[in-house]
Amino acid sequence: MDAGQRAAGEAPAGEDPIADDATREVPLAEGERALGIHATARGFDQVADVYERSRPGYPDEARTAVLARLGVGPGRRILDLGAGTGKLTIPLLSAGAHVTAVEPMPTMHEQLLRQVPSELHGHLDIIESSAESLPFDDASFHGATAAQAFHWFDAVPALTELHRVLEPGSWFAVVHNRRDLTTGPQAALEDLMRPHRADTPSWVDASWSDVLDAPPGFAPAELLTFPHAQRLDAEGFVGRVASVSFVAKLPEPSNREVLEAARMLFTMLEKDGTVDLEYVTEVRLLHRLER
């Protein structure tokens, strides 16, 4: 039986597909792994530990909305695209689902394994693949998520693949912590980082979210929003900048200069040794159509 079938929860007759207590890691060939991955995204491989420490999770209300709409619970098979270090994967697992995490960056999924409690490892598969070419059978999953990841995808091919691997009538949740650029600290961070973004796919470019207004194979996205904030000390603030893919990919001395500027910015913004970064957490819920 191939890796894609097992990752979708299928097992040989008489076997419980999630009865083992070890996470299954199913790597693809090197050429396949590179498929559809923007070069800048490989910056995440250099800063996976910093990403885990310095990036915010998602507010309780947002997680609750996703779990409820997808019907996450025991016996449900959920696909988590661009799982990263597991900031949404772990809540899915904790709710009882069997989760297949698709994450093309090796050090990111190594960090994910470290974050997942050992008692949940048997309910997790990790696949090195891309959203545009999923190694799973048709109608393999009861629901899917993509948290802080969809803007990296080639949207139409990814949605086409999702439509194929999701059961009819299921839901896909796109979750994103959008930095609130109307607030001073976030606007200052944007001014610091923007000159280095180049052609990196970005949440600032609305083209990725515009596709979700008329997504192929899905009903138009239903948008829910939730206020969110992150309080950071100096190391966390600098780490937040260091965790950005295109910053991580900068050659020296440019990388060091950006991080030194971030540290100086912190001293200008801090109050009682911390800075609050404000976000709007956006949850887009897409219902899979029959066609």
Secondary structure per residue as TSV (DSSP state, phi and psi in degrees):
chain	resnum	aa	ss	phi	psi
A	1	M	-	360.0	136.0
A	2	D	-	-80.6	165.8
A	3	A	H	-62.3	-36.4
A	4	G	H	-64.1	-38.4
A	5	Q	H	-67.1	-44.9
A	6	R	H	-63.9	-39.7
A	7	A	H	-63.9	-25.0
A	8	A	T	-84.3	4.2
A	9	G	T	97.2	5.3
A	10	E	-	-87.5	141.5
A	11	A	-	-140.4	162.3
A	12	P	S	-57.3	154.3
A	13	A	T	-52.0	133.4
A	14	G	T	85.2	-4.1
A	15	E	-	-102.1	135.7
A	16	D	-	-78.3	120.1
A	17	P	T	-65.3	-14.6
A	18	I	T	-125.0	23.7
A	19	A	-	-79.6	-22.1
A	20	D	S	-74.6	165.8
A	21	D	S	-112.1	19.3
A	22	A	S	-123.0	131.7
A	23	T	-	-62.4	136.4
A	24	R	E	-92.4	126.4
A	25	E	E	-109.7	123.2
A	26	V	E	-121.5	89.7
A	27	P	-	-74.3	150.3
A	28	L	-	-96.7	167.4
A	29	A	-	-61.4	155.7
A	30	E	H	-56.2	-42.5
A	31	G	H	-64.7	-38.1
A	32	E	H	-69.2	-38.1
A	33	R	H	-60.4	-35.1
A	34	A	T	-74.5	-14.7
A	35	L	T	-59.1	121.6
A	36	G	T	75.4	8.7
A	37	I	-	-97.3	119.2
A	38	H	-	-64.8	140.3
A	39	A	G	-57.1	-37.3
A	40	T	G	-66.2	-29.5
A	41	A	G	-59.8	-23.8
A	42	R	G	-69.0	-10.6
A	43	G	G	-60.8	-29.8
A	44	F	G	-61.6	-30.3
A	45	D	G	-63.4	-22.4
A	46	Q	G	-88.4	-15.3
A	47	V	S	-135.3	29.9
A	48	A	H	-60.1	-40.6
A	49	D	H	-68.4	-39.0
A	50	V	H	-65.9	-41.1
A	51	Y	H	-56.2	-48.0
A	52	E	H	-62.0	-41.0
A	53	R	H	-73.6	-35.0
A	54	S	H	-107.9	-13.9
A	55	R	S	-87.3	144.0
A	56	P	-	-75.2	153.6
A	57	G	-	-82.3	-147.8
A	58	Y	-	-125.6	144.0
A	59	P	-	-64.3	153.5
A	60	D	H	-54.1	-40.8
A	61	E	H	-64.6	-37.0
A	62	A	H	-68.2	-45.3
A	63	R	H	-61.4	-42.2
A	64	T	H	-61.7	-41.8
A	65	A	H	-62.4	-41.9
A	66	V	H	-66.1	-48.6
A	67	L	H	-60.2	-40.7
A	68	A	H	-68.6	-45.7
A	69	R	H	-68.0	-37.0
A	70	L	H	-82.3	-7.7
A	71	G	T	63.9	38.7
A	72	V	-	-68.3	131.5
A	73	G	S	178.2	-175.7
A	74	P	T	-56.6	138.0
A	75	G	T	85.2	-5.7
A	76	R	-	-94.0	136.8
A	77	R	E	-102.5	117.1
A	78	I	E	-119.2	135.3
A	79	L	E	-100.2	124.7
A	80	D	E	-114.2	105.6
A	81	L	E	-86.9	135.3
A	82	G	T	61.4	50.4
A	83	A	-	-66.3	-22.5
A	84	G	T	60.3	-132.1
A	85	T	T	-93.3	6.9
A	86	G	-	96.6	22.3
A	87	K	T	-66.2	-23.5
A	88	L	T	-108.3	-27.6
A	89	T	H	-55.9	-45.1
A	90	I	H	-64.9	-44.3
A	91	P	H	-59.7	-35.8
A	92	L	H	-63.5	-45.6
A	93	L	H	-64.0	-42.7
A	94	S	H	-63.9	-25.2
A	95	A	T	-82.3	-1.7
A	96	G	T	105.3	-2.6
A	97	A	-	-75.4	157.4
A	98	H	E	-92.4	120.7
A	99	V	E	-112.6	130.5
A	100	T	E	-103.6	112.5
A	101	A	E	-97.0	119.7
A	102	V	E	-97.5	116.1
A	103	E	-	-146.7	112.6
A	104	P	-	-78.9	-14.9
A	105	M	-	-93.0	114.6
A	106	P	H	-56.1	-44.2
A	107	T	H	-72.5	-24.2
A	108	M	H	-68.2	-44.5
A	109	H	H	-75.6	-22.3
A	110	E	H	-65.0	-40.3
A	111	Q	H	-65.6	-39.4
A	112	L	H	-57.2	-46.4
A	113	L	H	-59.8	-37.6
A	114	R	H	-68.4	-29.9
A	115	Q	H	-82.5	-28.6
A	116	V	S	-74.6	127.0
A	117	P	-	-56.4	142.3
A	118	S	G	-58.0	-32.7
A	119	E	G	-70.0	-11.7
A	120	L	G	-102.2	-3.4
A	121	H	G	-59.3	-34.8
A	122	G	G	-69.2	-9.8
A	123	H	G	-104.6	12.1
A	124	L	E	-127.0	130.8
A	125	D	E	-113.8	143.4
A	126	I	E	-121.2	125.4
A	127	I	E	-119.1	129.5
A	128	E	-	-88.1	102.9
A	129	S	-	-157.0	-174.9
A	130	S	B	-122.2	157.8
A	131	A	T	-65.5	-23.3
A	132	E	T	-85.1	-7.7
A	133	S	B	-148.1	84.5
A	134	L	-	-94.1	128.7
A	135	P	-	-87.7	51.4
A	136	F	-	-127.1	156.6
A	137	D	-	-71.4	162.1
A	138	D	T	-60.3	145.3
A	139	A	T	53.2	43.1
A	140	S	-	-85.4	-20.1
A	141	F	E	-126.3	150.7
A	142	H	E	-86.1	-13.7
A	143	G	E	-176.7	168.1
A	144	A	E	-147.3	154.9
A	145	T	E	-136.3	156.9
A	146	A	E	-145.6	109.5
A	147	A	E	-109.9	122.3
A	148	Q	S	57.0	35.8
A	149	A	-	-139.1	-26.4
A	150	F	G	-62.4	-30.3
A	151	H	G	-67.0	-13.2
A	152	W	G	-84.3	-14.4
A	153	F	S	-85.1	155.4
A	154	D	-	-80.6	102.7
A	155	A	H	-58.2	-49.1
A	156	V	H	-67.1	-49.1
A	157	P	H	-60.0	-36.9
A	158	A	H	-65.5	-43.0
A	159	L	H	-66.7	-35.4
A	160	T	H	-63.3	-44.1
A	161	E	H	-65.1	-41.4
A	162	L	H	-60.9	-44.0
A	163	H	H	-57.6	-37.6
A	164	R	H	-68.2	-44.1
A	165	V	H	-88.5	-10.7
A	166	L	E	-90.0	147.0
A	167	E	E	-68.0	148.5
A	168	P	E	-55.6	139.3
A	169	G	E	82.5	0.8
A	170	S	E	-84.5	178.5
A	171	W	E	-124.1	148.0
A	172	F	E	-120.7	126.3
A	173	A	E	-111.1	123.8
A	174	V	E	-104.8	118.8
A	175	V	E	-117.1	136.2
A	176	H	E	-150.6	128.3
A	177	N	E	-85.0	102.0
A	178	R	E	-87.7	122.1
A	179	R	E	-64.7	131.0
A	180	D	-	-83.6	97.0
A	181	L	T	-76.9	-1.0
A	182	T	T	-81.1	-7.2
A	183	T	S	-100.2	146.9
A	184	G	H	-56.6	-52.9
A	185	P	H	-61.0	-41.9
A	186	Q	H	-68.6	-38.8
A	187	A	H	-63.5	-38.9
A	188	A	H	-67.0	-39.5
A	189	L	H	-63.4	-40.1
A	190	E	H	-63.2	-41.2
A	191	D	H	-62.5	-35.5
A	192	L	H	-69.9	-41.1
A	193	M	H	-91.7	-28.4
A	194	R	G	-52.5	-42.2
A	195	P	G	-62.2	-14.4
A	196	H	G	-106.0	1.5
A	197	R	-	-72.4	-37.6
A	198	A	T	52.8	-128.0
A	199	D	T	-98.3	18.3
A	200	T	-	-63.2	129.6
A	201	P	-	-54.8	136.4
A	202	S	-	-140.3	146.9
A	203	W	T	-63.5	-23.4
A	204	V	T	-64.9	-32.5
A	205	D	S	-79.2	115.9
A	206	A	T	-78.2	0.8
A	207	S	H	-61.2	-35.1
A	208	W	H	-66.9	-38.2
A	209	S	H	-80.4	-27.4
A	210	D	H	-61.3	-36.6
A	211	V	H	-58.7	-32.5
A	212	L	T	-75.8	-7.6
A	213	D	T	-75.4	-24.5
A	214	A	S	-144.0	64.1
A	215	P	-	-76.9	134.2
A	216	P	T	-63.3	126.7
A	217	G	T	85.7	-1.5
A	218	F	B	-135.4	154.1
A	219	A	-	-69.5	154.9
A	220	P	-	-53.2	143.4
A	221	A	-	-63.7	139.5
A	222	E	E	-94.1	123.3
A	223	L	E	-101.3	126.1
A	224	L	E	-116.5	142.2
A	225	T	E	-128.5	147.0
A	226	F	E	-141.5	133.2
A	227	P	E	-69.1	146.8
A	228	H	E	-150.8	152.4
A	229	A	E	-149.4	156.0
A	230	Q	E	-135.2	123.8
A	231	R	E	-101.2	122.6
A	232	L	E	-124.7	141.2
A	233	D	-	-84.8	-174.0
A	234	A	H	-59.9	-45.9
A	235	E	H	-65.2	-39.7
A	236	G	H	-66.3	-38.3
A	237	F	H	-65.1	-47.1
A	238	V	H	-65.7	-38.5
A	239	G	H	-62.5	-35.6
A	240	R	H	-60.3	-39.9
A	241	V	H	-71.6	-43.4
A	242	A	H	-62.2	-26.6
A	243	S	T	-79.0	-6.0
A	244	V	S	-76.1	132.3
A	245	S	H	-55.8	-47.9
A	246	F	H	-73.6	-23.5
A	247	V	H	-70.7	-44.1
A	248	A	H	-60.3	-31.5
A	249	K	T	-84.0	-7.8
A	250	L	-	-64.0	138.4
A	251	P	-	-73.9	161.4
A	252	E	T	-77.8	144.2
A	253	P	T	-91.1	6.4
A	254	S	H	-61.7	-41.7
A	255	N	H	-61.0	-47.3
A	256	R	H	-62.3	-39.6
A	257	E	H	-65.5	-38.9
A	258	V	H	-65.1	-42.2
A	259	L	H	-70.1	-34.5
A	260	E	H	-66.2	-39.0
A	261	A	H	-64.9	-36.9
A	262	A	H	-64.0	-40.1
A	263	R	H	-65.9	-39.4
A	264	M	H	-65.7	-40.3
A	265	L	H	-61.1	-39.7
A	266	F	H	-58.1	-43.9
A	267	T	H	-63.1	-27.5
A	268	M	H	-78.9	-28.6
A	269	L	H	-100.6	-22.2
A	270	E	-	-67.0	148.2
A	271	K	B	-132.2	120.2
A	272	D	T	56.5	34.9
A	273	G	T	84.4	8.8
A	274	T	B	-140.6	161.7
A	275	V	E	-128.6	135.4
A	276	D	E	-95.4	124.0
A	277	L	E	-103.1	125.0
A	278	E	E	-101.4	143.6
A	279	Y	E	-133.5	162.7
A	280	V	E	-117.5	115.5
A	281	T	E	-82.9	119.4
A	282	E	E	-105.3	128.7
A	283	V	E	-117.5	116.3
A	284	R	E	-106.1	124.0
A	285	L	E	-111.1	121.0
A	286	L	E	-117.7	127.9
A	287	H	E	-95.5	125.9
A	288	R	B	-71.2	125.9
A	289	L	-	-84.7	167.5
A	290	E	-	-70.6	-34.6
A	291	R	-	-65.7	360.0
